[in-house]
Amino acid sequence: MNANDPSPVLVPQVGTLDERRVARLRRLGNLLDNSIGLPGTPFRFGLDAVIGLVPGIGDLIGGVLSLYIIVESSRLGVPRPVLARMAWNVALDTFVGEVPILGDLFDAGYKSNLRNLELLDGYLQRPAESRRSNRRFLALIVGGLVLLTAGTVMLAVLLVHFLSALLR
């Protein structure tokens, strides 16, 4: 063994299950989404909601922290469609969280990190089933993007038609 070779313990291979890594992701997800209890209620929120209270950059900081779960999931071998779902959860949480007050309430209730941990657990428990549902999800995304594009074009055409009628 060469002294310059990295130890296999220090550099795990992509796609191998590292229980310590998964446990670290669970701790981070709970810290960000579920670590603070509201006294007298079963409702819990996390540091992500608290950080999101900082105007302008709070939700972006929370989104960057949430991206760590996605990056580590990728290193665990999670397929791209599952990673896309995770990214969607973080993007939705981040962008809706930017809306003052209502976004903060959404941020406290949506819990994108816990949703992403559920996706990760689903993949780790049933990788073959996860791939099948990923194909359906990918088809749904493609269909949604086609409808969104068609709707945008139709809205642009209607707007041009309305403006041309207004200028006559």
C-alpha positions in Angstrom: 0.0 0.0 0.0 1.3 3.4 -1.0 1.5 6.1 1.7 -0.1 8.6 -0.8 -3.2 6.4 -1.4 -6.3 7.7 0.3 -7.8 5.4 2.9 -11.0 3.7 1.8 -12.6 4.8 5.1 -11.8 8.5 4.4 -12.9 8.5 0.7 -16.1 6.3 0.3 -17.0 5.4 -3.2 -20.0 7.0 -4.9 -23.1 4.8 -4.5 -22.0 3.0 -1.4 -24.1 3.1 1.7 -22.4 5.0 4.4 -24.6 4.8 7.5 -22.7 7.7 9.2 -23.4 9.9 6.2 -27.1 9.0 6.2 -27.3 9.6 9.9 -25.6 13.0 9.5 -28.1 13.9 6.8 -31.0 13.0 9.1 -29.6 15.1 11.9 -29.2 18.1 9.5 -32.7 17.6 8.1 -34.2 17.5 11.6 -32.2 20.5 12.7 -33.3 22.5 9.7 -37.0 21.5 9.7 -38.0 20.0 13.0 -35.7 21.0 15.9 -37.9 23.7 17.7 -41.2 22.9 19.2 -44.0 25.4 19.6 -44.9 25.2 23.4 -48.3 23.7 24.0 -48.7 22.4 20.5 -47.4 19.4 18.5 -46.2 21.8 15.8 -42.4 21.9 15.2 -40.2 23.9 12.9 -36.5 24.3 12.5 -33.6 26.6 11.9 -34.6 26.9 8.2 -37.7 28.8 9.2 -35.8 31.0 11.7 -33.0 31.8 9.2 -35.8 32.5 6.6 -37.0 35.5 8.7 -33.9 37.4 7.7 -35.2 39.7 4.8 -33.7 39.1 1.4 -31.1 36.5 2.1 -32.5 34.3 4.8 -34.3 31.9 2.5 -31.3 31.7 0.2 -29.0 30.7 3.1 -31.6 28.1 4.1 -31.7 26.9 0.5 -27.9 26.6 0.3 -27.9 24.5 3.6 -30.6 22.3 2.1 -28.5 21.7 -1.0 -26.1 19.8 1.1 -28.6 17.0 1.5 -29.0 16.8 -2.3 -25.3 16.7 -2.9 -24.7 14.0 -0.3 -27.7 12.0 -1.7 -26.0 12.2 -5.1 -22.8 10.8 -3.6 -24.9 7.9 -2.2 -25.9 7.0 -5.7 -29.5 8.4 -5.7 -30.7 8.6 -9.4 -31.1 11.9 -11.1 -35.0 11.9 -11.2 -35.0 11.6 -7.4 -32.4 14.3 -7.1 -34.7 16.5 -9.4 -37.6 16.0 -7.0 -35.3 17.0 -4.1 -34.2 20.1 -6.0 -37.8 20.9 -6.7 -38.6 20.7 -2.9 -35.7 23.0 -2.1 -36.5 25.5 -4.9 -40.2 25.7 -3.9 -39.3 26.1 -0.2 -36.7 28.8 -1.1 -38.7 30.9 -3.6 -42.1 30.8 -1.8 -40.2 31.5 1.4 -39.1 34.8 -0.1 -42.7 36.1 0.1 -42.9 38.2 3.4 -44.9 36.6 6.2 -46.9 34.1 4.2 -43.6 32.7 2.8 -42.3 32.3 6.3 -45.4 30.4 7.4 -45.1 28.2 4.3 -41.4 27.6 5.1 -42.2 26.4 8.6 -44.9 24.0 7.3 -43.5 22.7 4.1 -40.3 21.0 5.5 -38.5 20.4 2.3 -35.5 18.8 4.0 -37.7 16.1 5.7 -39.4 15.5 2.4 -36.0 15.0 0.8 -35.0 12.6 3.5 -38.1 10.6 2.8 -37.1 10.5 -0.8 -33.6 9.3 0.1 -35.0 6.7 2.5 -37.4 5.5 -0.2 -34.6 5.0 -2.6 -32.3 3.3 -0.1 -35.1 0.9 0.9 -36.4 0.1 -2.6 -34.0 1.2 -5.3 -35.8 -0.7 -8.1 -39.2 0.7 -7.2 -37.7 4.1 -6.9 -36.5 3.9 -10.5 -40.0 3.1 -11.8 -41.6 6.0 -9.9 -38.8 8.2 -11.1 -39.7 7.5 -14.7 -43.3 8.5 -14.0 -42.2 11.6 -12.3 -39.9 12.5 -15.1 -42.8 12.0 -17.6 -44.9 14.3 -15.4 -42.2 17.0 -15.3 -41.8 16.8 -19.1 -45.6 17.0 -19.6 -45.8 19.9 -17.1 -43.0 21.8 -18.9 -44.8 21.3 -22.3 -48.0 22.6 -20.8 -46.2 25.5 -19.1 -44.5 26.5 -22.4 -47.7 26.2 -24.4 -49.5 28.3 -21.8 -46.8 31.0 -21.9 -46.9 31.2 -25.7 -50.7 31.4 -25.6 -50.6 34.1 -23.0 -48.1 36.1 -25.0 -50.3 35.7 -28.2 -53.3 36.9 -26.2 -51.4 39.8 -24.8 -50.2 40.9 -28.2 -53.7 40.6 -29.6 -55.2 42.6 -26.7 -52.5 45.3 -27.0 -53.0 45.6 -30.8 -56.8 45.8 -30.4 -56.3 48.5 -27.7 -54.0 50.6 -30.0 -56.4 50.6 -33.0 
